[in-house]
Amino acid sequence: MNQYAPVPSNVIDSEKFTDIVVDIRLAEAQQKVYRHKGFFDSDLLDSSYQMIYTVHDVSEEQVVRSYNFYVQHPNWMDKIAEDAIEKLNRMLE
């Protein structure tokens, strides 16, 4: 039995969404470093999100819709989180 719900056509596929999650986490980490150094600019993070959407050729609406789908399906969200952690760990090697 397949433990994963079918991904609707209007939702970003899990592999691409994992790549987007990785980029978002990296952008948020960068923002935390800047904040720790006393520099905070919410426009910088918004700009990073816009760049991520452009690089992955998606809209904010597609990302939000996809996020909402995956959150409602914990098996998918667990897989995406695990894959994202693996990708981030590989970046450290």
C-alpha positions as CSV (number, residue, x, y, z in Angstrom):
1,M,0.0,0.0,0.0
2,N,1.3,3.4,-1.0
3,Q,1.7,5.5,2.2
4,Y,1.8,8.8,0.2
5,A,-1.2,10.6,-1.0
6,P,-1.2,11.4,-4.7
7,V,0.2,14.9,-5.3
8,P,-2.3,17.1,-7.2
9,S,-1.2,18.6,-10.4
10,N,-1.3,22.1,-8.9
11,V,1.2,21.2,-6.2
12,I,5.0,21.3,-6.8
13,D,6.4,17.8,-6.9
14,S,8.2,16.6,-3.8
15,E,11.7,16.7,-5.3
16,K,11.5,20.3,-6.5
17,F,9.7,21.3,-3.3
18,T,12.6,19.8,-1.3
19,D,15.1,21.9,-3.2
20,I,12.9,25.0,-2.5
21,V,12.8,24.1,1.2
22,V,16.6,23.8,1.3
23,D,17.0,27.2,-0.3
24,I,14.5,28.8,2.0
25,R,16.2,27.3,5.1
26,L,19.6,28.6,3.8
27,A,18.1,32.1,3.3
28,E,16.5,32.1,6.8
29,A,19.8,31.0,8.3
30,Q,21.6,33.8,6.6
31,Q,19.0,36.2,7.9
32,K,19.7,34.9,11.5
33,V,23.4,35.5,11.1
34,Y,22.7,39.1,10.0
35,R,20.3,39.6,12.9
36,H,22.9,38.2,15.3
37,K,25.4,40.8,14.0
38,G,22.9,43.5,14.6
39,F,21.6,43.9,11.1
40,F,17.9,43.2,10.4
41,D,16.1,44.0,7.2
42,S,12.9,42.2,6.5
43,D,13.1,43.3,2.9
44,L,16.3,41.3,2.5
45,L,14.5,38.1,3.5
46,D,11.6,38.9,1.2
47,S,14.1,39.6,-1.6
48,S,15.7,36.2,-0.9
49,Y,12.3,34.5,-1.2
50,Q,11.6,36.3,-4.5
51,M,15.0,35.1,-5.8
52,I,14.2,31.5,-4.8
53,Y,10.9,31.7,-6.6
54,T,12.6,33.0,-9.7
55,V,15.4,30.4,-9.6
56,H,12.9,27.6,-9.3
57,D,10.4,29.1,-11.7
58,V,7.5,29.0,-9.2
59,S,5.2,31.6,-7.7
60,E,4.8,32.4,-4.0
61,E,1.2,31.1,-4.4
62,Q,2.4,27.7,-5.8
63,V,4.9,27.4,-2.9
64,V,2.2,28.2,-0.3
65,R,-0.3,25.9,-1.9
66,S,2.3,23.1,-2.0
67,Y,3.4,23.7,1.6
68,N,-0.3,23.5,2.7
69,F,-0.7,20.2,0.8
70,Y,2.4,18.7,2.3
71,V,1.7,19.8,5.8
72,Q,-1.7,18.1,5.6
73,H,0.1,14.9,4.6
74,P,2.6,14.2,7.4
75,N,4.2,11.3,5.5
76,W,5.1,13.6,2.6
77,M,6.3,16.3,5.0
78,D,8.5,13.9,6.9
79,K,10.0,12.7,3.6
80,I,10.6,16.2,2.4
81,A,12.2,17.2,5.8
82,E,14.5,14.1,5.7
83,D,15.5,14.8,2.1
84,A,16.2,18.4,2.9
85,I,18.4,17.5,5.9
86,E,20.3,15.1,3.7
87,K,20.9,17.7,1.1
88,L,22.0,20.3,3.7
89,N,24.4,17.7,5.2
90,R,25.9,17.0,1.8
91,M,26.6,20.7,1.4
92,L,28.7,20.5,4.6
93,E,30.9,17.8,3.3
